[in-house]
Amino acid sequence: VLKGGVQVGSDQIENKQYHTVVLSAEENENGVQLTAMEDGTELMMAAGEPLDQEVVQYGPFVMTSRDEVRKPLLDCG
């Protein structure tokens, strides 16, 4: 959620600004209902296949190991 708040499905929890919501991929599910909780709410939605591997994030870098994250940091310096 980039701005405002979003309610997912019938869940009564408001997902506020800067929160990440992970949606399920259960069998026979074919959609999701999103409700803006404030005027001007903005969100970004992305989809992809699960990686089934370790993910390491530091700043803007996302890699699969700590060593891979260190390399671009050293290259920048």
C-alpha positions as CSV (number, residue, x, y, z in Angstrom):
1,V,0.0,0.0,0.0
2,L,1.6,3.2,-1.2
3,K,-0.9,5.6,0.3
4,G,-4.1,5.3,2.3
5,G,-5.4,1.9,3.4
6,V,-6.9,-1.2,1.9
7,Q,-9.2,-3.9,3.2
8,V,-8.7,-7.4,1.6
9,G,-11.8,-9.5,1.1
10,S,-14.0,-9.7,4.2
11,D,-11.0,-9.3,6.5
12,Q,-11.7,-6.5,9.0
13,I,-8.0,-5.5,9.2
14,E,-7.0,-2.3,7.4
15,N,-3.6,-2.6,5.7
16,K,-2.2,0.9,6.0
17,Q,0.5,2.8,4.1
18,Y,3.8,0.9,3.5
19,H,2.3,-2.4,4.5
20,T,2.8,-5.5,2.3
21,V,0.0,-8.0,1.9
22,V,0.7,-11.5,0.6
23,L,-2.3,-13.0,-1.1
24,S,-2.8,-16.8,-1.2
25,A,-2.7,-19.1,-4.2
26,E,-5.0,-21.8,-2.8
27,E,-6.6,-24.1,-5.3
28,N,-10.0,-23.0,-6.7
29,E,-9.4,-19.3,-5.8
30,N,-10.0,-17.0,-8.7
31,G,-10.0,-13.5,-7.4
32,V,-9.7,-11.0,-4.6
33,Q,-11.8,-8.1,-3.4
34,L,-9.8,-5.0,-2.4
35,T,-11.6,-2.0,-0.8
36,A,-10.0,1.4,-0.4
37,M,-10.4,2.6,3.2
38,E,-9.7,6.3,2.3
39,D,-10.1,8.5,-0.7
40,G,-6.9,8.7,-2.8
41,T,-5.7,5.3,-1.7
42,E,-2.9,4.0,-4.0
43,L,-1.4,0.5,-4.1
44,M,0.8,-1.6,-6.3
45,M,0.1,-5.2,-7.1
46,A,2.6,-7.7,-8.4
47,A,2.4,-11.4,-9.1
48,G,4.9,-14.2,-9.6
49,E,5.8,-17.8,-9.0
50,P,7.3,-18.7,-5.6
51,L,11.1,-18.9,-5.7
52,D,11.4,-21.7,-3.1
53,Q,14.9,-20.4,-2.2
54,E,16.4,-17.9,0.3
55,V,15.9,-14.3,-0.4
56,V,18.2,-11.6,1.1
57,Q,17.3,-7.9,0.9
58,Y,19.5,-4.9,1.8
59,G,18.5,-1.5,0.7
60,P,17.5,-1.6,-3.0
61,F,19.3,-5.0,-3.6
62,V,17.5,-8.3,-3.5
63,M,19.6,-11.4,-4.1
64,T,19.7,-15.1,-3.0
65,S,22.7,-14.9,-0.6
66,R,24.5,-12.4,1.6
67,D,27.6,-12.6,-0.6
68,E,25.5,-11.6,-3.6
69,V,24.2,-8.5,-1.8
70,R,27.7,-7.5,-0.7
71,K,29.1,-7.4,-4.2
72,P,27.1,-4.5,-5.6
73,L,27.7,-2.6,-2.4
74,L,31.5,-3.0,-2.8
75,D,31.2,-2.2,-6.5
76,C,29.5,1.2,-5.6
77,G,32.2,2.2,-3.2
